[in-house]
Every structure is written in structure tokens, then in C-alpha cells.
């Protein structure tokens, strides 16, 4: 089930576009439209793991939150991509 949750997170974020976020409810509903409420704990656990790996950002009040120390309402977003025009510029 964790693989389905992880896939749903990244599919939803890809569909939203850069800089946009999704709620855990959106992810759970994408995995199981009928029993989504029972998946919220799994979504939180998968999001925490992905955030620890640097593959996801957990937002509280639209600011990055510590994946090991956050409570309450949160959203999920992809990490910011490094600026492409500053890479390799030695001048």
C-alpha cells in the first residue's frame, strides 16, 4: 500500500505543476476513494519518509516543516529545483 501512496503523491504533484502542493486527503482519495480516511495515517508515514530522503517537502502554514516534529494540518510539495542558470557559472 505504501507504493500506491507514494505513486499517488508524485502523480498528483506532477499534475499540479511546479511549486503547487497537495493535501493528504487528496492523496488518500486517489488511492482509495471509498476508504480514504483509513489511509491518512499511511499517507503521513510515507510523506515523512519521503521528506527525510529529501524527495518531498511537508508544509505547515505554507512553510517547510520538520518531518519528525510537525502536528496538525499539512500539505505536500516537491522540493525546489536548483536554479539552472547559476550552475557552473565561474565568473
C-alpha positions as a Markdown table, in Angstrom:
| # | Residue | x | y | z |
|---|---|---|---|---|
| 1 | Unk | 0.0 | 0.0 | 0.0 |
| 2 | Unk | 3.0 | 2.3 | 0.6 |
| 3 | Unk | 4.0 | 2.1 | -3.0 |
| 4 | Unk | 0.5 | 3.1 | -4.1 |
| 5 | Unk | 0.6 | 6.1 | -1.7 |
| 6 | Unk | 4.0 | 7.2 | -2.9 |
| 7 | Unk | 2.9 | 6.9 | -6.5 |
| 8 | Unk | -0.2 | 8.9 | -5.9 |
| 9 | Unk | 1.7 | 11.7 | -4.2 |
| 10 | Unk | 4.1 | 12.1 | -7.1 |
| 11 | Unk | 1.4 | 11.7 | -9.8 |
| 12 | Unk | -0.8 | 14.4 | -8.1 |
| 13 | Unk | 2.1 | 16.7 | -7.7 |
| 14 | Unk | 3.2 | 16.3 | -11.3 |
| 15 | Unk | -0.3 | 17.1 | -12.5 |
| 16 | Unk | -0.4 | 20.2 | -10.3 |
| 17 | Unk | 2.8 | 21.7 | -11.6 |
| 18 | Unk | 5.9 | 23.3 | -10.1 |
| 19 | Unk | 5.5 | 24.9 | -6.7 |
| 20 | Unk | 2.0 | 23.6 | -6.1 |
| 21 | Unk | 1.0 | 21.4 | -3.2 |
| 22 | Unk | -1.5 | 18.7 | -2.4 |
| 23 | Unk | -3.3 | 17.7 | 0.8 |
| 24 | Unk | -3.0 | 14.3 | 2.4 |
| 25 | Unk | -6.8 | 13.9 | 1.8 |
| 26 | Unk | -6.2 | 14.3 | -2.0 |
| 27 | Unk | -3.6 | 11.6 | -1.9 |
| 28 | Unk | -5.7 | 9.2 | 0.2 |
| 29 | Unk | -8.8 | 9.7 | -2.1 |
| 30 | Unk | -6.6 | 9.0 | -5.2 |
| 31 | Unk | -5.6 | 5.7 | -3.7 |
| 32 | Unk | -8.9 | 4.6 | -2.3 |
| 33 | Unk | -12.0 | 6.8 | -3.0 |
| 34 | Unk | -14.2 | 4.8 | -0.6 |
| 35 | Unk | -11.9 | 4.1 | 2.3 |
| 36 | Unk | -9.6 | 7.1 | 2.1 |
| 37 | Unk | -10.0 | 8.1 | 5.8 |
| 38 | Unk | -8.3 | 4.9 | 6.8 |
| 39 | Unk | -5.3 | 5.8 | 4.7 |
| 40 | Unk | -4.5 | 9.1 | 6.2 |
| 41 | Unk | -2.0 | 7.6 | 8.7 |
| 42 | Unk | -0.3 | 5.8 | 5.9 |
| 43 | Unk | -0.1 | 9.0 | 3.8 |
| 44 | Unk | 1.5 | 10.8 | 6.8 |
| 45 | Unk | 4.0 | 8.0 | 7.3 |
| 46 | Unk | 5.0 | 7.8 | 3.6 |
| 47 | Unk | 5.3 | 11.6 | 3.4 |
| 48 | Unk | 7.6 | 11.7 | 6.5 |
| 49 | Unk | 9.8 | 9.1 | 4.9 |
| 50 | Unk | 10.0 | 10.9 | 1.6 |
| 51 | Unk | 10.7 | 14.2 | 3.4 |
| 52 | Unk | 13.6 | 12.6 | 5.3 |
| 53 | Unk | 15.0 | 11.5 | 2.0 |
| 54 | Unk | 14.7 | 15.0 | 0.6 |
| 55 | Unk | 12.2 | 13.9 | -2.1 |
| 56 | Unk | 9.2 | 15.8 | -0.7 |
| 57 | Unk | 8.6 | 18.9 | 1.5 |
| 58 | Unk | 6.0 | 18.9 | 4.2 |
| 59 | Unk | 4.4 | 22.3 | 4.6 |
| 60 | Unk | 2.7 | 23.8 | 7.7 |
| 61 | Unk | 1.3 | 27.3 | 7.3 |
| 62 | Unk | 2.9 | 27.3 | 3.8 |
| 63 | Unk | 6.4 | 26.9 | 5.3 |
| 64 | Unk | 8.6 | 23.8 | 5.3 |
| 65 | Unk | 8.2 | 21.7 | 8.5 |
| 66 | Unk | 10.5 | 19.2 | 10.2 |
| 67 | Unk | 9.2 | 15.8 | 9.2 |
| 68 | Unk | 10.0 | 14.4 | 12.6 |
| 69 | Unk | 8.2 | 17.2 | 14.5 |
| 70 | Unk | 5.0 | 18.5 | 13.0 |
| 71 | Unk | 1.4 | 18.3 | 14.0 |
| 72 | Unk | -1.9 | 19.3 | 12.6 |
| 73 | Unk | -2.9 | 20.3 | 9.1 |
| 74 | Unk | -0.2 | 19.9 | 6.5 |
| 75 | Unk | 0.3 | 19.9 | 2.7 |
| 76 | Unk | 2.9 | 18.2 | 0.5 |
| 77 | Unk | 5.1 | 19.8 | -2.2 |
| 78 | Unk | 8.1 | 18.8 | -4.3 |
| 79 | Unk | 11.4 | 20.3 | -3.2 |
| 80 | Unk | 12.5 | 23.4 | -5.0 |
| 81 | Unk | 14.7 | 22.7 | -8.1 |
| 82 | Unk | 18.1 | 24.4 | -8.1 |
| 83 | Unk | 18.4 | 27.4 | -10.4 |
| 84 | Unk | 19.7 | 26.1 | -13.7 |
| 85 | Unk | 21.2 | 29.4 | -14.9 |
| 86 | Unk | 23.5 | 29.7 | -11.9 |
| 87 | Unk | 25.1 | 26.2 | -12.3 |
| 88 | Unk | 28.7 | 26.2 | -13.5 |
| 89 | Unk | 28.9 | 30.0 | -13.6 |
| 90 | Unk | 32.5 | 30.7 | -12.6 |
| 91 | Unk | 32.6 | 34.4 | -13.5 |
